[in-house]
Amino acid sequence: MKRDLQAVNNFDFLARSFARMYALGQVVDIQAVTGNMSTDQQAWFRKRYEQYCQQATRARELELEH
């Protein structure tokens, strides 16, 4: 159980990190990132990544407005 929680935390950190990179204009190849994940892990990761991309993009837009 602890190991699964750590894996989720790691995936969440990666999703946030790649989303921030995307928001900063860097190319992110999510297929390459998720290539070794199971189908369920990929689906979860992509959902979190998309959510974080929206947040990071909005935060970046707000930064640039000021």
N, C-alpha and C positions, 0 to 999 in steps of 0.2 A: 504494500500500500504506500509506504513512504517513497519507494522508488518511482511508483507511478506519479505521485504528486510532484516529485522532483522533475520528472520528464515533462509534465504539464507546465511547470514553472519555467523550465528551459525553453520549451516551445513558445510560450507566451512572451518571454524576453526576446527571442529571435523574431517573432512576428512584429513586436513593437519596434525593434531595431531596424528591420528591413523596411517597415512602413516609414520610419523617420528618414531613412536614406532616400526612399522614393519621393517623399515630400520635398527633400532638398535637391531633387532633380537627378539623382543617380539612377542608373539602370539597375533594376532588380529582376532577376530571372527566377521567378517563383517555382517554375518547373524544376530547375536545377536544385533549388533549396529543398523542395519536397520529394525529390526523386527517390530517396531511400525510405520514405515513410510509408506506412500502411495506408490503405484507402481511407480508413476512418481518421487516421492522423492527418492525412492530407486535407480532408474535408474540414476538419476542425481548424487546422492551421490556416487554411485559405480564408475561412470565415473570420477568424481573429485578425488576420492580416488586412483584409478589406475594411474591417471596423477601425483598426488602427490607422490605415491609410486615410480614411475620411477624417479622423481626428487630427492626424498630423498635418494633413493638407490644410485643414481649416486653421490650425494653430499657426502654420507658416503664413497663410494669408493675413492673419491678424498681425503677425510680426512685421510684415512688409507694409501694412497700412500705417504704422506708427513710425 
